[in-house]
Amino acid sequence: MKAKDLTLWSALGAASLFHIGAEPAAAQSDGNAPAVRNVVLVHGAFADGSGWRGVYDILTRKGYRVSIVQNPLTSLEDDVAATRRVLARQDGPSILVGHSYGGSVITEAGVDEKVAGLVYISALAPDAGESTADQFAEIPAPPEFVIEQGADGFGFVNFEKIKLGFANDTSNADAAFLRDSQVPINMAIFGTKLTKAAWRTKPSWFIVATEDKAIAPKLLHKQAKRIGAEVVEVKTSHVPFITKPKNVAEVIEKAAINSVKETP
């Protein structure tokens, strides 16, 4: 692939691993059986873990045990392995959450026996045999988002367009931080075919950011419909976990409560 501006899409989320030290009380579902209390958050490309902090704070205050995966973004296999490493540390069933490209990661890693349910946040959900890039075949990414690929094959978000492309409802200061704290991704990842599709056997929830300029909302709805996910629309940009953490936490909690009922 030539080094040039690529209009694709972005992923933003976590990079450092957090795990609360104290043993929390289990969250309850409908006053009956305990809900799933472990939540594992998976980021996509171009970012570190600071974006998940609002969601982390809300859920841990409610007694959930929240862990954040640090994806190396060097290959899909490496990112899936990083996710499985965190899942292995959980003491019971978990809700696996992925943002943007992180949706591909949880789709592959989510077949793990500890995963009770999946939550996609403005994410992609390929089927087995498909790649992340394949999802854009019929509905390309909006022109506002531009990735610049270097000679080494790793990509960054265009510095001038990062706010417009996926964080248009953040403050200028927050957008600047996102711009300057980017973690580059190996662009070859987008062409890697998945071998598994966890959404075929696990219940799924899906947040569609209606103002997304990185992945077209029409494509997000198409992905959600194909996997049979319960859909929640949120009026925000590509980064709802930063701009609308309460909405994101509510969907994750709903998945934690209802996955117990839906999982055999």
N, C-alpha and C positions, 0 to 999 in steps of 0.2 A: 504494500500500500504506500503511495507517495505521501511525503510530508506536506500536508496542505490542510486547509480548514475543512473540517468535516461537520456537516450538520447532522447530528445524531440526537443525543439525549444525555441526560446526566443522572448520576445517582449521588445522593449525599447522605451521610449518616455517621455511624460510629466507627472508632478505630481503636480505642483502648478498652481493655477488659475491666469491667467493674463487677463486684459481687458484694452485696451487703454482708457485714460481718455478723450482726446479731441474728438470731433465729427468729423470724417473724411469725406471727400468728397466721394460720391458714385463712385465706379469703373464703367466704362462704357463698354458696349459690342458693338463692331462694330459701334460706334458712334450713336447708336440708343437707345434702352431701357437700363436702368441701369442694370448692372449685380447684382447677389446676392452679397452682401457686407459683410455678416457675415460668419466667418469660425470658426468651433469648432474642435479642435485637441484632439484626444483621444489616450492615450498611452496604452501599454500592461503591461507585467510583468517586474519585476526586476529593475525598474529605476525611476528617478524623472523627473521633467520638463525641466531640462537644455538642453536636446537634441533637443528640438523644437526651441531653440532660433534663429538659423539662418533662419528658415522658417518664424518664427514670424516677425523678423526684415524686411525681404523682403516684405512680404504681407502688413504689417502695413505702410511701406513707400509708398505703392501703393494705400493706402486709404481703405484697408480692415480692418474690426473690427475682431480681432482674440482673441479667448478665448481658454484656455487650461484646460481640465478636469483633476482633481486629482482623479484617481481611487484608492479606498482603497485596492483593490486586496484581499478582504476577501470573496467575493462571486460574481458570475456573476450578481445576482440581485442588489447587492450594487454598482457595477460598472455601471450598466445600470441606476440606480437611480441617481448616481453622474452625468452622462452624461445628463440625462433629466433635472436635476437641472440647468445645465449651458444653455441648450437649452431654458429653460423657461425665461432666462434673455435676450435673443436676441430680437431685435426690428423688426424682419422680417425674411424672408427665409434665411436658412443657408446651407452651405456645411459642411457635417460631415465627418471627416477624421479619419481613424483608422490605427494604425500600429500593425502588427503581431496579438497577441491575441486581441488587440484593434479592429480588424476587426470583431470579434465575438460580441464585445460590440456594435459597430455601426450597425451591422446587426439586433440586437434586438431593439436597441433604435431608429434606423433610421426611424421607421414608424411614428414617431412624425410629426405632421402636419407642423412644422416649417422647416423640412429637405427637401431641394430641390434636393440634389444630394449627392452621396456617393463617397469617394475616399479611396481606399484600398492601403496601402503602405507595400509591402512585407507581406501581411496579409492573414488571413483565413476568409472564408465567409461561415459558415455552413448554411444549410437550417433549417427550423423549424423542430423540432424533432431530430436534430443532435447535437452532442457536438463538442467542439473544438478538442478534442482528436480523434474523429471519422474521421477527415479529413486526418489523417496519416495512415489509415488502409491499403491503397494500396501503398502509397509512403511514407515510413518512413522518419523521419528527418535524415540528414547527421550525421555520427558518430562524427564529430568534436564538436558538441554541447552537453554538459553534464549538467544536472540539478541534484543537490544533495538535497534530501528531508530530513528534520529533523524529529525528533520524534513527533513534534507537527503538522506535516502535511504541513508545509510551505517549499517552495523550494527556493534555491539560485542557481545562475549559478556557476559552478565550477571555482574557482579563477584562477587556472593555465590555463584554456582553454577558458576564456572569450574572449580574443582577437581573437584567432583562430576560435572560434565558430560563432561569429556574427559581430565582429568589426575589421576584419583583415586588413582593409585599413585605420584605424585610426592610429594616432601616439601612441607610447608606453605610453606616458603620459595620453592621452585621454582614452586609453583602461584601464589604471590603475584607472582613476577616475570613469569610468563606473563600474569597478569591486568593488570599495570600496564604491560606493554610492547606491548600490543595495537596492531595496525594495522587500522583499520576497512576494511570492504569495501563497495563499492557493491552494495546488495542486488539491483539489477536484473540483475547478473551471473548469478544463479541461474536466471533465466528466459530467458537467451540460448540459442538453439539452436546446436548444433554443426553444422559443415558437413562434417567429416571424422571418420573413426574409425580411427585408426592400428592398433588392435588387430586389425582385420580382415586386415592384411597383415604385422604384426610379431609375433614371439613375445612372450609375456607371462608375468609372474610376479606373484603376489598374496599379500600378507601380510594375514591376517585377525586382528585383535586381538579375542580372545574375550571381553574384558571391556569392549568399547567401549560408551560411553554417549552417543556423539554420532551414530554411524551404527550401527544395529542389526547385530550379527554375521550375522543371517539375511539381511539385505540385502547385506552384504559377500560372503557365499557366493554369493548369487544373481548378483551382478555378475561375480564370478570365473568362475562356471560358464558364463555367457553368452559371455564373451570367450575361453573355452578356456584360461584361465591355469593354470599350475602353482601350487597353493595351499600355503602354509605357515601354520599356526596358531601364534600367539604369545599366551600368557596375559598380557595387559597391557591398558592403557587405550587411548584413541584416539591416544596419542602414542608408539608403540613406538620411534621413532627417538631419543627422549629417554630412555625407560626401559629399552629393550632394544637399544641400538645395535649390539651384537655380532650379534644375530639378524638385524637389518636388513642389516648389512654382508655377512653370509653369503649372504643371498638375492641381493643385488646382484652379489656376486662369482660366484654360480652363473649368473646371467643373463649376465654378461660372458663366462664360459667357454662356455656353451652357445649363445649367440646366434651365435657364430662358426660353429658347426656347422649352425644352422638357417637362417641368412641365405644366400640364393643368392649 
